[in-house]
Each structure stands twice: as structure tokens, then as C-alpha cells.
Amino acid sequence: MAIQLDPSLSPTSLVNDIERVFELSAQKIRSIHKAWHPDQGTPVFTVNGRYTARGWTEWTQGFQFGSALLQYEATGEKAFLAMGRLGTLRHMASHVSHVGVHDHGFNNISTYGAWLRLMREGRIPESPAERSFCELALKASGAVQASRWTRLADGTGFIYSFNGPHSLFVDTIRSCRVLAVAHQLGHLLMGEQDARISLLERLVQHSFNTARYNIYYGQGRDAYDVRGRTAHEAVFNVVSGTFRCPNSQQGYSPFTTWTRGLAWAILGFSEELEFFDRVPTADFRPFGGRAAVASVFLRAATATADFYIENSCTDGVPLWDTGAPNLWRMGAFLDHPANPFNDWEPVDSSAAAIAAQGLLRLGHYLQRQRRQRHGLRYWQAGLRVASTLFKEPYLSTSSRHQGLLLHSVYHRPNGWDHVHRGQRVPNGESSMWGDYHLRELALYLWRLARGENYLTFFDPTGQHGPA
């Protein structure tokens, strides 16, 4: 089966649901702000409805303060602006200079990037000092991210994950947006002997290698080569720079598809396609031209989007991994709406929230490219997923629960996700990234419904109007 499309859905038809999302969101942000103390660590996911920390890397703090900034944009309540700005000022500097992670685009675009965008759009007063502060943070963050570089045998390279120089994560494709913003701000990375390293070049090379090694196209690369499937991690020999094998950290296996990684690919490639429309043509000459670069990104985006549509339940919510070991016990589960309370394998609503935005952006991009039929399919699929997540049982309506989006999964193989008494699999809990991306999805659609400029992570001035 596949996601069941509903042609009647539109951003305007979802306005009442979106307003409810932000009404509930305000309660959740206030609750976390009141209860959270810095010495407790960054909030990551909930246990019995309360946000807790979990050591892995500090990749979710930007979502904490970024959520407050999104809430301010949606509602105009200045208390949330203060939470977002002060949280960024007090707690995000170390994330700008963090040399040990591949997550700069998550942490710093969600905070410094959102703050800068609010000024550029005139949603908060323009302050030259604040603008310079945010721009400097984003420039530095982009350069630090680009410095985590493994060179391959063909002379290209990739931004390596926190696992080390052998490791290319599919998730990093969305974190590359910090390189895009830093490039747009006129920045570059300075190397040995003052080598001037283009951040756009590193973004393109990393993305090309993600498309090449982490995404499958049904061309017989191995026995599990199904078009649109993704591998969480690609592993390389760091001495020779040659590809060795796929791997998975958070999925079931290297040869099944962890759906949140799949969702990162859909959103990351689609956002970069939108960004490329704003980059001068001359900037693409070293890579064969704009069309050549866009074709690689579009191939990856459409393959992963098709796979997501075909391997999600009818309401657009996927299981946490498309090859999870107990799926055989669930019968024809793809022929029905997802059941978060099933006995065998958890769903992952956070993957759905990420993928929904990717599907919408891909659909919008294709429609602008005059590929109406293909674009409309992705657009309607994104709306279908959004319409599911904006309601119960995924929308958290209890004031006693700090999460906004229920039934998110963090790390199933490590057993980190809370299993409630009487349940056999994790459900009913939230994650900082799931909540953030539900807000980002809601704001994206709300702006379209109100006829406002199209929401992107890069310079919004002069952007294209609604689809």
C-alpha cells in the first residue's frame, strides 16, 4: 500500500489544526522552561511525559530554544522571543565552536539562524549589533562544520560524523544548511598555508557522496538495493579513502531502512534544491553547472520521497525501520493507518514530521519547475502526513505531558526509549527534535495559508510566494 492522498487538503484547510498546535505548544514550552535547569543537561526525550537528558552528543539544545523562537513567530508573544534569545545567548556559544559533532545545522540554524531571519523579515526590530552577532556565529559554525573533513580516493570528501573520520551519516545532509548560510554570508574556511576553502564546494561534495553512498537507486549495488532505501551510515577506509560497507547506528541493520534517516534525506536534499535557486550561476561552474548539481540532488530527493510514500502506513506515519524484526507479525500493516499501540514495533512520529516538510518542499520545488503532476503528488503526501500529526493520537493534549508530538522514537537498538507498563514497545513519549519539527512544519504551512513569504532557512527576502 502507500500513503492515501486527500486532494481536498490544503494549507488553508489545516489552519484550525495549526492554531491548536501552537496553543498546546505554548503550554509545553512554558512547562519545560519552568522545570529545566542547565546542570541537568540538554532535554532530549520524555519519560512518563517529563523531558530528560541522555548522553550521546549535545545535538538537541538548538531545538529547545529554536522552538521558543518559532512559537514567537507564530503567536507574537514576546515571552517566547525572550526565552529563545536569552537561551541562545547563554547556552549556544559552545555549539558554535563544537569541533566534535556533525550537528551544527540543527543547533545553530534553529537559534542564531532563526533570530537573524526574524530581524531580516522585520518581525523583530533590526539591531546592527544583534545582526552582526548572529552572522558571526553562523559563519563560524559553518566553517567549524566544514572542517570535519574526510578526503576520499577520488579527491572529493564528506563531513564525518561523531563516530570518526570513517563515518558518513545520512542525517548530516540537513545539517549542511549551516554551510549554505555561511556561504551566503560571504564566508569561507581558511586552511593550511591560508588555503581558501569554499563552503559551497564542501556542501556539494558532501551531498554528492551522501547521494552516492547512503542512498540506493535500484541499480544492483548489492543484494538489498531497492530504489530510495537509505543506509544510516556509510563506512570508509580512512587510509585509502575507499568505500567499505553500509552500517546503521539507530536502525535495525545496514540493509534495512531507518525511517528517520530516510526523512532527513528527503528534507535535506529538498531544502538544498530550494537554496540553489538563490545561488549565483557562476558559483556552480566548478561543479559542472547549476543543472548538473541540481540533478543529483533531485534524484536523491525523489528516490527517497517515493520510498517513504510507498513504505509508510496509509496515514503517512512510518514504523521506526522498514525491516524491523517483528514486522512479519503485524500482517498487512501498511494497508491501514499506523497503530502506535501495537504489540510488536514502534512507529516514529518524528520521522513523519521531518518527512512531511521534505515532501512539501520537494512538491513545491517541482511545481515551480513546471513538473506539476510529480510535484502535486509529493505536495499532497506532505499535507496528508501533516494532517495526521496535527491531531490525536499524535498531538499531545495533556497539560501534564511536556512533549508536543507523541510516539517519537530515539534509539530503539540501544533500548533508550521508555516502555510503559502494560505495553510491549515504546509509545506515548516525545523528543525535542520531533516537537521542534512539528512546530516548523506547522509554521511552514501557516505562512502559506496566510499568503506570507515562503519559509526557508536562508535569506527570506524576495522569496517565492505560496504554491
FIFI-168177 format. One record per residue (C-alpha): residue number from 1; residue in three letters; x negated, y negated, z. Coordinates in steps of 0.02 Angstrom, whole numbers, plus 50000, padded with zeros to 5 digits. Example, Ala and Ser with C-alpha at 12.3 -4.5 7.8 and 13.67 -1.06 7.14 Angstrom:
+-----+-----+-------+-------+-------+
|   n | res |     x |     y |     z |
+-----+-----+-------+-------+-------+
|   1 | ALA | 49385 | 50225 | 50390 |
|   2 | SER | 49316 | 50053 | 50357 |
+-----+-----+-------+-------+-------+
***
This chain:
+-----+-----+-------+-------+-------+
|   n | res |     x |     y |     z |
+-----+-----+-------+-------+-------+
|   1 | MET | 50000 | 50000 | 50000 |
|   2 | ALA | 49944 | 49818 | 50013 |
|   3 | ILE | 49997 | 49653 | 50089 |
|   4 | GLN | 50177 | 49618 | 50043 |
|   5 | LEU | 50183 | 49445 | 49967 |
|   6 | ASP | 50325 | 49324 | 50002 |
|   7 | PRO | 50342 | 49192 | 49864 |
|   8 | SER | 50455 | 49087 | 49974 |
|   9 | LEU | 50312 | 49045 | 50093 |
|  10 | SER | 50226 | 48876 | 50080 |
|  11 | PRO | 50132 | 48762 | 50199 |
|  12 | THR | 50292 | 48663 | 50222 |
|  13 | SER | 50392 | 48818 | 50268 |
|  14 | LEU | 50267 | 48854 | 50408 |
|  15 | VAL | 50271 | 48682 | 50489 |
|  16 | ASN | 50384 | 48733 | 50635 |
|  17 | ASP | 50271 | 48882 | 50673 |
|  18 | ILE | 50116 | 48772 | 50661 |
|  19 | GLU | 50188 | 48646 | 50783 |
|  20 | ARG | 50220 | 48787 | 50906 |
|  21 | VAL | 50042 | 48850 | 50883 |
|  22 | PHE | 49972 | 48681 | 50935 |
|  23 | GLU | 50097 | 48662 | 51077 |
|  24 | LEU | 50037 | 48827 | 51150 |
|  25 | SER | 49857 | 48788 | 51104 |
|  26 | ALA | 49858 | 48634 | 51215 |
|  27 | GLN | 49903 | 48740 | 51367 |
|  28 | LYS | 49763 | 48864 | 51330 |
|  29 | ILE | 49628 | 48733 | 51307 |
|  30 | ARG | 49676 | 48644 | 51467 |
|  31 | SER | 49676 | 48808 | 51563 |
|  32 | ILE | 49502 | 48855 | 51502 |
|  33 | HIS | 49436 | 48680 | 51533 |
|  34 | LYS | 49500 | 48682 | 51712 |
|  35 | ALA | 49435 | 48856 | 51754 |
|  36 | TRP | 49270 | 48860 | 51660 |
|  37 | HIS | 49103 | 48820 | 51743 |
|  38 | PRO | 48940 | 48811 | 51643 |
|  39 | ASP | 48849 | 48930 | 51760 |
|  40 | GLN | 48974 | 49066 | 51714 |
|  41 | GLY | 48909 | 49074 | 51535 |
|  42 | THR | 48998 | 49037 | 51373 |
|  43 | PRO | 49178 | 49101 | 51361 |
|  44 | VAL | 49182 | 49246 | 51237 |
|  45 | PHE | 49339 | 49352 | 51258 |
|  46 | THR | 49478 | 49382 | 51382 |
|  47 | VAL | 49502 | 49519 | 51511 |
|  48 | ASN | 49677 | 49525 | 51580 |
|  49 | GLY | 49708 | 49357 | 51498 |
|  50 | ARG | 49560 | 49265 | 51576 |
|  51 | TYR | 49409 | 49212 | 51475 |
|  52 | THR | 49246 | 49296 | 51522 |
|  53 | ALA | 49066 | 49288 | 51460 |
|  54 | ARG | 48973 | 49431 | 51379 |
|  55 | GLY | 48788 | 49432 | 51338 |
|  56 | TRP | 48747 | 49454 | 51153 |
|  57 | THR | 48700 | 49283 | 51092 |
|  58 | GLU | 48773 | 49112 | 51131 |
|  59 | TRP | 48874 | 49103 | 50970 |
|  60 | THR | 49046 | 49053 | 51034 |
|  61 | GLN | 49018 | 48891 | 51130 |
|  62 | GLY | 49046 | 48786 | 50974 |
|  63 | PHE | 49217 | 48865 | 50958 |
|  64 | GLN | 49257 | 48813 | 51137 |
|  65 | PHE | 49226 | 48628 | 51109 |
|  66 | GLY | 49271 | 48633 | 50925 |
|  67 | SER | 49445 | 48694 | 50973 |
|  68 | ALA | 49470 | 48536 | 51076 |
|  69 | LEU | 49422 | 48429 | 50926 |
|  70 | LEU | 49543 | 48523 | 50814 |
|  71 | GLN | 49679 | 48500 | 50945 |
|  72 | TYR | 49647 | 48314 | 50949 |
|  73 | GLU | 49658 | 48304 | 50760 |
|  74 | ALA | 49823 | 48397 | 50761 |
|  75 | THR | 49906 | 48304 | 50904 |
|  76 | GLY | 49813 | 48140 | 50930 |
|  77 | GLU | 49798 | 48174 | 51118 |
|  78 | LYS | 49641 | 48084 | 51172 |
|  79 | ALA | 49606 | 48201 | 51317 |
|  80 | PHE | 49558 | 48335 | 51192 |
|  81 | LEU | 49444 | 48217 | 51099 |
|  82 | ALA | 49355 | 48181 | 51263 |
|  83 | MET | 49338 | 48367 | 51300 |
|  84 | GLY | 49263 | 48400 | 51129 |
|  85 | ARG | 49144 | 48254 | 51128 |
|  86 | LEU | 49083 | 48273 | 51307 |
|  87 | GLY | 49065 | 48460 | 51288 |
|  88 | THR | 48961 | 48433 | 51132 |
|  89 | LEU | 48853 | 48302 | 51217 |
|  90 | ARG | 48823 | 48404 | 51375 |
|  91 | HIS | 48808 | 48581 | 51311 |
|  92 | MET | 48771 | 48592 | 51125 |
|  93 | ALA | 48595 | 48519 | 51107 |
|  94 | SER | 48512 | 48688 | 51138 |
|  95 | HIS | 48615 | 48762 | 50998 |
|  96 | VAL | 48542 | 48636 | 50875 |
|  97 | SER | 48365 | 48695 | 50912 |
|  98 | HIS | 48405 | 48879 | 50943 |
|  99 | VAL | 48274 | 48974 | 50842 |
| 100 | GLY | 48338 | 49146 | 50891 |
| 101 | VAL | 48507 | 49159 | 50806 |
| 102 | HIS | 48593 | 49155 | 50637 |
| 103 | ASP | 48746 | 49065 | 50706 |
| 104 | HIS | 48709 | 48880 | 50679 |
| 105 | GLY | 48854 | 48856 | 50560 |
| 106 | PHE | 48975 | 48924 | 50689 |
| 107 | ASN | 48915 | 48821 | 50836 |
| 108 | ASN | 48862 | 48657 | 50759 |
| 109 | ILE | 48982 | 48629 | 50614 |
| 110 | SER | 49126 | 48662 | 50736 |
| 111 | THR | 49063 | 48524 | 50853 |
| 112 | TYR | 48944 | 48396 | 50779 |
| 113 | GLY | 49018 | 48427 | 50606 |
| 114 | ALA | 49198 | 48403 | 50665 |
| 115 | TRP | 49150 | 48248 | 50763 |
| 116 | LEU | 49066 | 48173 | 50610 |
| 117 | ARG | 49214 | 48217 | 50499 |
| 118 | LEU | 49337 | 48133 | 50617 |
| 119 | MET | 49237 | 47972 | 50600 |
| 120 | ARG | 49221 | 47986 | 50411 |
| 121 | GLU | 49408 | 48011 | 50394 |
| 122 | GLY | 49448 | 47864 | 50507 |
| 123 | ARG | 49533 | 47974 | 50637 |
| 124 | ILE | 49421 | 47901 | 50772 |
| 125 | PRO | 49331 | 47732 | 50770 |
| 126 | GLU | 49171 | 47726 | 50670 |
| 127 | SER | 49017 | 47714 | 50780 |
| 128 | PRO | 48849 | 47696 | 50690 |
| 129 | ALA | 48759 | 47769 | 50841 |
| 130 | GLU | 48875 | 47919 | 50854 |
| 131 | ARG | 48870 | 47947 | 50668 |
| 132 | SER | 48680 | 47947 | 50666 |
| 133 | PHE | 48679 | 48062 | 50818 |
| 134 | CYS | 48791 | 48191 | 50733 |
| 135 | GLU | 48700 | 48179 | 50567 |
| 136 | LEU | 48531 | 48206 | 50651 |
| 137 | ALA | 48599 | 48358 | 50745 |
| 138 | LEU | 48667 | 48433 | 50584 |
| 139 | LYS | 48506 | 48400 | 50488 |
| 140 | ALA | 48401 | 48482 | 50623 |
| 141 | SER | 48521 | 48628 | 50640 |
| 142 | GLY | 48518 | 48661 | 50452 |
| 143 | ALA | 48328 | 48660 | 50449 |
| 144 | VAL | 48312 | 48774 | 50600 |
| 145 | GLN | 48436 | 48896 | 50525 |
| 146 | ALA | 48344 | 48895 | 50358 |
| 147 | SER | 48178 | 48930 | 50444 |
| 148 | ARG | 48233 | 49107 | 50493 |
| 149 | TRP | 48174 | 49172 | 50326 |
| 150 | THR | 48126 | 49343 | 50262 |
| 151 | ARG | 48047 | 49348 | 50089 |
| 152 | LEU | 48092 | 49493 | 49976 |
| 153 | ALA | 47993 | 49582 | 49842 |
| 154 | ASP | 48071 | 49479 | 49703 |
| 155 | GLY | 48017 | 49315 | 49785 |
| 156 | THR | 48189 | 49268 | 49850 |
| 157 | GLY | 48242 | 49287 | 50031 |
| 158 | PHE | 48375 | 49279 | 50164 |
| 159 | ILE | 48412 | 49208 | 50336 |
| 160 | TYR | 48383 | 49353 | 50453 |
| 161 | SER | 48497 | 49397 | 50598 |
| 162 | PHE | 48457 | 49402 | 50783 |
| 163 | ASN | 48407 | 49585 | 50757 |
| 164 | GLY | 48247 | 49529 | 50673 |
| 165 | PRO | 48167 | 49497 | 50503 |
| 166 | HIS | 48228 | 49662 | 50431 |
| 167 | SER | 48411 | 49620 | 50455 |
| 168 | LEU | 48533 | 49532 | 50338 |
| 169 | PHE | 48706 | 49510 | 50416 |
| 170 | VAL | 48861 | 49481 | 50310 |
| 171 | ASP | 48927 | 49360 | 50444 |
| 172 | THR | 48790 | 49235 | 50409 |
| 173 | ILE | 48871 | 49185 | 50244 |
| 174 | ARG | 48989 | 49070 | 50339 |
| 175 | SER | 48851 | 49004 | 50449 |
| 176 | CYS | 48764 | 48945 | 50289 |
| 177 | ARG | 48882 | 48796 | 50285 |
| 178 | VAL | 48761 | 48707 | 50402 |
| 179 | LEU | 48631 | 48715 | 50264 |
| 180 | ALA | 48759 | 48643 | 50144 |
| 181 | VAL | 48797 | 48496 | 50258 |
| 182 | ALA | 48614 | 48462 | 50296 |
| 183 | HIS | 48576 | 48464 | 50109 |
| 184 | GLN | 48720 | 48347 | 50076 |
| 185 | LEU | 48648 | 48230 | 50207 |
| 186 | GLY | 48486 | 48225 | 50108 |
| 187 | HIS | 48385 | 48336 | 50223 |
| 188 | LEU | 48258 | 48474 | 50185 |
| 189 | LEU | 48146 | 48594 | 50280 |
| 190 | MET | 47963 | 48550 | 50295 |
| 191 | GLY | 47844 | 48698 | 50291 |
| 192 | GLU | 47657 | 48731 | 50299 |
| 193 | GLN | 47550 | 48601 | 50212 |
| 194 | ASP | 47704 | 48490 | 50207 |
| 195 | ALA | 47793 | 48606 | 50085 |
| 196 | ARG | 47963 | 48531 | 50045 |
| 197 | ILE | 48090 | 48672 | 50051 |
| 198 | SER | 48264 | 48644 | 49979 |
| 199 | LEU | 48405 | 48692 | 50096 |
| 200 | LEU | 48519 | 48717 | 49946 |
| 201 | GLU | 48392 | 48839 | 49874 |
| 202 | ARG | 48391 | 48939 | 50035 |
| 203 | LEU | 48581 | 48937 | 50042 |
| 204 | VAL | 48592 | 49001 | 49863 |
| 205 | GLN | 48459 | 49135 | 49885 |
| 206 | HIS | 48533 | 49197 | 50048 |
| 207 | SER | 48706 | 49205 | 49972 |
| 208 | PHE | 48644 | 49292 | 49815 |
| 209 | ASN | 48562 | 49426 | 49922 |
| 210 | THR | 48716 | 49444 | 50031 |
| 211 | ALA | 48818 | 49469 | 49873 |
| 212 | ARG | 48691 | 49592 | 49807 |
| 213 | TYR | 48657 | 49699 | 49961 |
| 214 | ASN | 48805 | 49679 | 50081 |
| 215 | ILE | 48947 | 49688 | 49954 |
| 216 | TYR | 48994 | 49832 | 49841 |
| 217 | TYR | 49065 | 49818 | 49665 |
| 218 | GLY | 49112 | 49997 | 49620 |
| 219 | GLN | 48959 | 50023 | 49511 |
| 220 | GLY | 48890 | 50181 | 49590 |
| 221 | ARG | 48761 | 50105 | 49706 |
| 222 | ASP | 48790 | 50250 | 49825 |
| 223 | ALA | 48923 | 50381 | 49858 |
| 224 | TYR | 49027 | 50255 | 49956 |
| 225 | ASP | 49025 | 50116 | 49827 |
| 226 | VAL | 49204 | 50051 | 49823 |
| 227 | ARG | 49233 | 49879 | 49748 |
| 228 | GLY | 49249 | 49745 | 49882 |
| 229 | ARG | 49187 | 49850 | 50026 |
| 230 | THR | 49058 | 49766 | 50138 |
| 231 | ALA | 48915 | 49825 | 50246 |
| 232 | HIS | 48890 | 49728 | 50406 |
| 233 | GLU | 48701 | 49737 | 50392 |
| 234 | ALA | 48575 | 49767 | 50253 |
| 235 | VAL | 48407 | 49832 | 50314 |
| 236 | PHE | 48241 | 49792 | 50228 |
| 237 | ASN | 48060 | 49844 | 50242 |
| 238 | VAL | 47982 | 49682 | 50303 |
| 239 | VAL | 47810 | 49730 | 50236 |
| 240 | SER | 47860 | 49763 | 50056 |
| 241 | GLY | 48022 | 49663 | 50053 |
| 242 | THR | 48121 | 49809 | 49980 |
| 243 | PHE | 48298 | 49860 | 50025 |
| 244 | ARG | 48311 | 50019 | 50128 |
| 245 | CYS | 48491 | 50051 | 50180 |
| 246 | PRO | 48656 | 49981 | 50241 |
| 247 | ASN | 48693 | 49979 | 50426 |
| 248 | SER | 48830 | 49922 | 50545 |
| 249 | GLN | 48818 | 49843 | 50716 |
| 250 | GLN | 49002 | 49814 | 50755 |
| 251 | GLY | 49087 | 49926 | 50628 |
| 252 | TYR | 49111 | 50114 | 50637 |
| 253 | SER | 48974 | 50159 | 50515 |
| 254 | PRO | 48865 | 50091 | 50374 |
| 255 | PHE | 48982 | 50174 | 50249 |
| 256 | THR | 49146 | 50106 | 50314 |
| 257 | THR | 49203 | 49926 | 50316 |
| 258 | TRP | 49209 | 49824 | 50475 |
| 259 | THR | 49352 | 49707 | 50434 |
| 260 | ARG | 49289 | 49553 | 50524 |
| 261 | GLY | 49129 | 49561 | 50422 |
| 262 | LEU | 49238 | 49578 | 50267 |
| 263 | ALA | 49335 | 49424 | 50322 |
| 264 | TRP | 49176 | 49322 | 50348 |
| 265 | ALA | 49127 | 49362 | 50169 |
| 266 | ILE | 49295 | 49307 | 50097 |
| 267 | LEU | 49293 | 49143 | 50190 |
| 268 | GLY | 49108 | 49106 | 50172 |
| 269 | PHE | 49097 | 49131 | 49984 |
| 270 | SER | 49262 | 49038 | 49954 |
| 271 | GLU | 49210 | 48887 | 50056 |
| 272 | GLU | 49043 | 48875 | 49967 |
| 273 | LEU | 49133 | 48878 | 49798 |
| 274 | GLU | 49231 | 48726 | 49856 |
| 275 | PHE | 49071 | 48643 | 49915 |
| 276 | PHE | 48983 | 48672 | 49748 |
| 277 | ASP | 49112 | 48563 | 49660 |
| 278 | ARG | 49041 | 48417 | 49759 |
| 279 | VAL | 48856 | 48452 | 49722 |
| 280 | PRO | 48773 | 48358 | 49577 |
| 281 | THR | 48748 | 48466 | 49423 |
| 282 | ALA | 48561 | 48430 | 49423 |
| 283 | ASP | 48542 | 48515 | 49593 |
| 284 | PHE | 48587 | 48683 | 49514 |
| 285 | ARG | 48459 | 48681 | 49374 |
| 286 | PRO | 48328 | 48782 | 49471 |
| 287 | PHE | 48457 | 48922 | 49492 |
| 288 | GLY | 48519 | 48934 | 49313 |
| 289 | GLY | 48654 | 48801 | 49323 |
| 290 | ARG | 48816 | 48775 | 49417 |
| 291 | ALA | 48914 | 48904 | 49317 |
| 292 | ALA | 48786 | 49041 | 49347 |
| 293 | VAL | 48785 | 49011 | 49535 |
| 294 | ALA | 48974 | 48998 | 49547 |
| 295 | SER | 48998 | 49160 | 49451 |
| 296 | VAL | 48900 | 49258 | 49583 |
| 297 | PHE | 48999 | 49180 | 49724 |
| 298 | LEU | 49166 | 49205 | 49636 |
| 299 | ARG | 49127 | 49387 | 49600 |
| 300 | ALA | 49091 | 49418 | 49784 |
| 301 | ALA | 49241 | 49319 | 49844 |
| 302 | THR | 49367 | 49404 | 49730 |
| 303 | ALA | 49299 | 49579 | 49761 |
| 304 | THR | 49310 | 49561 | 49950 |
| 305 | ALA | 49479 | 49474 | 49943 |
| 306 | ASP | 49552 | 49613 | 49835 |
| 307 | PHE | 49485 | 49745 | 49954 |
| 308 | TYR | 49560 | 49654 | 50103 |
| 309 | ILE | 49731 | 49639 | 50020 |
| 310 | GLU | 49730 | 49823 | 49972 |
| 311 | ASN | 49669 | 49887 | 50142 |
| 312 | SER | 49775 | 49785 | 50262 |
| 313 | CYS | 49946 | 49827 | 50329 |
| 314 | THR | 50097 | 49752 | 50242 |
| 315 | ASP | 50099 | 49600 | 50358 |
| 316 | GLY | 49918 | 49560 | 50319 |
| 317 | VAL | 49836 | 49620 | 50480 |
| 318 | PRO | 49697 | 49750 | 50464 |
| 319 | LEU | 49634 | 49884 | 50579 |
| 320 | TRP | 49463 | 49844 | 50650 |
| 321 | ASP | 49374 | 49958 | 50525 |
| 322 | THR | 49442 | 50035 | 50366 |
| 323 | GLY | 49356 | 50201 | 50404 |
| 324 | ALA | 49385 | 50211 | 50592 |
| 325 | PRO | 49380 | 50391 | 50652 |
| 326 | ASN | 49562 | 50410 | 50708 |
| 327 | LEU | 49650 | 50331 | 50561 |
| 328 | TRP | 49696 | 50504 | 50496 |
| 329 | ARG | 49808 | 50524 | 50649 |
| 330 | MET | 49908 | 50368 | 50604 |
| 331 | GLY | 49990 | 50431 | 50445 |
| 332 | ALA | 50034 | 50304 | 50310 |
| 333 | PHE | 49999 | 50156 | 50425 |
| 334 | LEU | 49960 | 50039 | 50279 |
| 335 | ASP | 50139 | 50057 | 50218 |
| 336 | HIS | 50206 | 49964 | 50371 |
| 337 | PRO | 50170 | 49808 | 50474 |
| 338 | ALA | 50021 | 49830 | 50590 |
| 339 | ASN | 50057 | 49902 | 50763 |
| 340 | PRO | 49935 | 49831 | 50892 |
| 341 | PHE | 50003 | 49951 | 51022 |
| 342 | ASN | 49968 | 50112 | 50926 |
| 343 | ASP | 49877 | 50252 | 51017 |
| 344 | TRP | 49729 | 50277 | 50902 |
| 345 | GLU | 49637 | 50125 | 50832 |
| 346 | PRO | 49646 | 49938 | 50871 |
| 347 | VAL | 49695 | 49804 | 50748 |
| 348 | ASP | 49588 | 49647 | 50735 |
| 349 | SER | 49689 | 49489 | 50726 |
| 350 | SER | 49531 | 49383 | 50724 |
| 351 | ALA | 49482 | 49463 | 50559 |
| 352 | ALA | 49655 | 49417 | 50494 |
| 353 | ALA | 49638 | 49235 | 50548 |
| 354 | ILE | 49469 | 49218 | 50463 |
| 355 | ALA | 49525 | 49309 | 50305 |
| 356 | ALA | 49686 | 49208 | 50290 |
| 357 | GLN | 49590 | 49046 | 50272 |
| 358 | GLY | 49472 | 49128 | 50148 |
| 359 | LEU | 49616 | 49192 | 50042 |
| 360 | LEU | 49697 | 49020 | 50041 |
| 361 | ARG | 49537 | 48930 | 49993 |
| 362 | LEU | 49499 | 49057 | 49857 |
| 363 | GLY | 49676 | 49040 | 49789 |
| 364 | HIS | 49664 | 48850 | 49791 |
| 365 | TYR | 49495 | 48855 | 49704 |
| 366 | LEU | 49556 | 48970 | 49565 |
| 367 | GLN | 49712 | 48868 | 49535 |
| 368 | ARG | 49604 | 48714 | 49515 |
| 369 | GLN | 49501 | 48815 | 49390 |
| 370 | ARG | 49663 | 48844 | 49291 |
| 371 | ARG | 49670 | 49027 | 49338 |
| 372 | GLN | 49845 | 49009 | 49404 |
| 373 | ARG | 49900 | 49191 | 49410 |
| 374 | HIS | 49747 | 49253 | 49504 |
| 375 | GLY | 49743 | 49103 | 49617 |
| 376 | LEU | 49926 | 49118 | 49663 |
| 377 | ARG | 49903 | 49298 | 49720 |
| 378 | TYR | 49768 | 49252 | 49845 |
| 379 | TRP | 49862 | 49096 | 49899 |
| 380 | GLN | 50020 | 49194 | 49936 |
| 381 | ALA | 49921 | 49329 | 50026 |
| 382 | GLY | 49842 | 49198 | 50138 |
| 383 | LEU | 50012 | 49123 | 50178 |
| 384 | ARG | 50080 | 49296 | 50219 |
| 385 | VAL | 49941 | 49329 | 50343 |
| 386 | ALA | 49962 | 49157 | 50421 |
| 387 | SER | 50149 | 49178 | 50440 |
| 388 | THR | 50117 | 49340 | 50536 |
| 389 | LEU | 49987 | 49269 | 50653 |
| 390 | PHE | 50088 | 49113 | 50694 |
| 391 | LYS | 50219 | 49220 | 50780 |
| 392 | GLU | 50230 | 49351 | 50915 |
| 393 | PRO | 50162 | 49479 | 50947 |
| 394 | TYR | 50002 | 49391 | 50891 |
| 395 | LEU | 50038 | 49216 | 50956 |
| 396 | SER | 50010 | 49211 | 51144 |
| 397 | THR | 50159 | 49126 | 51227 |
| 398 | SER | 50123 | 49164 | 51410 |
| 399 | SER | 50054 | 49020 | 51513 |
| 400 | ARG | 49959 | 49149 | 51617 |
| 401 | HIS | 49855 | 49204 | 51467 |
| 402 | GLN | 49711 | 49089 | 51416 |
| 403 | GLY | 49700 | 49161 | 51241 |
| 404 | LEU | 49797 | 49095 | 51092 |
| 405 | LEU | 49782 | 49239 | 50968 |
| 406 | LEU | 49816 | 49411 | 51041 |
| 407 | HIS | 49748 | 49579 | 50985 |
| 408 | SER | 49573 | 49523 | 50940 |
| 409 | VAL | 49429 | 49649 | 50948 |
| 410 | TYR | 49248 | 49607 | 50987 |
| 411 | HIS | 49134 | 49759 | 50990 |
| 412 | ARG | 49226 | 49923 | 50978 |
| 413 | PRO | 49071 | 50036 | 50966 |
| 414 | ASN | 48996 | 49961 | 51125 |
| 415 | GLY | 49161 | 49977 | 51217 |
| 416 | TRP | 49165 | 49794 | 51267 |
| 417 | ASP | 49350 | 49766 | 51234 |
| 418 | HIS | 49471 | 49783 | 51379 |
| 419 | VAL | 49593 | 49929 | 51376 |
| 420 | HIS | 49747 | 49900 | 51483 |
| 421 | ARG | 49817 | 50032 | 51598 |
| 422 | GLY | 49934 | 50144 | 51501 |
| 423 | GLN | 49852 | 50100 | 51334 |
| 424 | ARG | 49728 | 50205 | 51237 |
| 425 | VAL | 49648 | 50067 | 51132 |
| 426 | PRO | 49610 | 49882 | 51160 |
| 427 | ASN | 49753 | 49761 | 51131 |
| 428 | GLY | 49831 | 49608 | 51209 |
| 429 | GLU | 49668 | 49510 | 51226 |
| 430 | SER | 49592 | 49361 | 51137 |
| 431 | SER | 49423 | 49299 | 51078 |
| 432 | MET | 49351 | 49125 | 51066 |
| 433 | TRP | 49323 | 49144 | 50878 |
| 434 | GLY | 49496 | 49215 | 50848 |
| 435 | ASP | 49578 | 49070 | 50940 |
| 436 | TYR | 49469 | 48942 | 50851 |
| 437 | HIS | 49504 | 49011 | 50678 |
| 438 | LEU | 49691 | 49019 | 50711 |
| 439 | ARG | 49683 | 48833 | 50753 |
| 440 | GLU | 49576 | 48797 | 50600 |
| 441 | LEU | 49697 | 48895 | 50490 |
| 442 | ALA | 49847 | 48803 | 50564 |
| 443 | LEU | 49765 | 48633 | 50540 |
| 444 | TYR | 49718 | 48675 | 50360 |
| 445 | LEU | 49898 | 48716 | 50317 |
| 446 | TRP | 49970 | 48573 | 50417 |
| 447 | ARG | 49865 | 48446 | 50323 |
| 448 | LEU | 49927 | 48518 | 50159 |
| 449 | ALA | 50107 | 48514 | 50218 |
| 450 | ARG | 50087 | 48329 | 50263 |
| 451 | GLY | 50004 | 48285 | 50098 |
| 452 | GLU | 49838 | 48240 | 50178 |
| 453 | ASN | 49665 | 48262 | 50102 |
| 454 | TYR | 49609 | 48439 | 50079 |
| 455 | LEU | 49515 | 48500 | 50234 |
| 456 | THR | 49336 | 48559 | 50208 |
| 457 | PHE | 49180 | 48574 | 50315 |
| 458 | PHE | 49086 | 48447 | 50207 |
| 459 | ASP | 49112 | 48263 | 50166 |
| 460 | PRO | 49301 | 48245 | 50153 |
| 461 | THR | 49305 | 48075 | 50066 |
| 462 | GLY | 49385 | 48085 | 49896 |
| 463 | GLN | 49434 | 48268 | 49914 |
| 464 | HIS | 49564 | 48353 | 49808 |
| 465 | GLY | 49745 | 48349 | 49860 |
| 466 | PRO | 49857 | 48495 | 49908 |
| 467 | ALA | 49876 | 48647 | 49799 |
+-----+-----+-------+-------+-------+
***
